[in-house]
Amino acid sequence: MTDQKVAIVTGAASGIGKALAVRLVEKGWLVALLDINEEAGSQLASSLGPNTIFLPTDVASYTSQSTAFSAVFSRFGRIDALCANAGIVDRCSLYLQSHRPESVTDIPPAPDLTATDIDFKGVVYGVYLATHFMRFNPPTAYGKKIVVTASVVGTVPYPALPEYSAAKSAVVGFVRATAPVLRQKEGIALSAVCPHFVATPMLPPFLVDAVGDTRLISVDEVVKAYEVYLDQPGDRYAGEVGEVVGGSSEVVPLPTYGTEQARESMVAGIEPIFEAVHGGPSGVDAQHLF
């Protein structure tokens, strides 16, 4: 068992994940690199030295993630932070632009929803597993942190990438809904960062041309936003969703209900629903959630 802080970074072989891993190693963390790209992940682990391990992982698979988490805990004896960063954009068009059938019986092929599996289900799996393993951490003043890479299009609709926008919206909703309970019951600070378009090698040239270099967010700015949440001891930032703007996270305000009656009905329903679904009280003050 180590006294050093241990982080898991998903999607660690490139882009934001790679930059996060590099920064954490520079700051003395032990870092587990999880990615489906074995060649790039292995090369990165080799370049970063003995404070890293690479574990080939498909975050869309619960078995793959649980195997990786188990290996990390077995190796280091603790998991202090999960940086749930892995993500992809839409793999197909959901507008049926290219499907022009001759008849109603010409059913279009099933859409490729890999983005939902990776961007949303992968996050749910990661948070679920991190909660389990963090329960067995040794006592620490640092605390337990989970930070998720969401997106600004998870807070506003984005027709160009409807599945990605919906999956990131689901992530934002999941973080906000889950964070109060994890904070109260598990001492886990769950939060999310929401970048705009990020300047990485994977960004297509046509998009760079359309957006313009001056409007792109650098990976360093996203990493700095992560550090806002990771570096603060305790659970101060639990439940926050921050828009990445100029190297900092500006919290995106929670939406409000249209009427006081609507708010009151949501508050009144939390405990009976929580009891029915989860088998016990939530432990949170519902009056302060909305």
Order of alpha helices (4+ residues) and beta strands (2+ residues): beta-alpha-beta-alpha-beta-alpha-beta-alpha-beta-alpha-beta-beta-alpha-beta-alpha-beta-beta-alpha
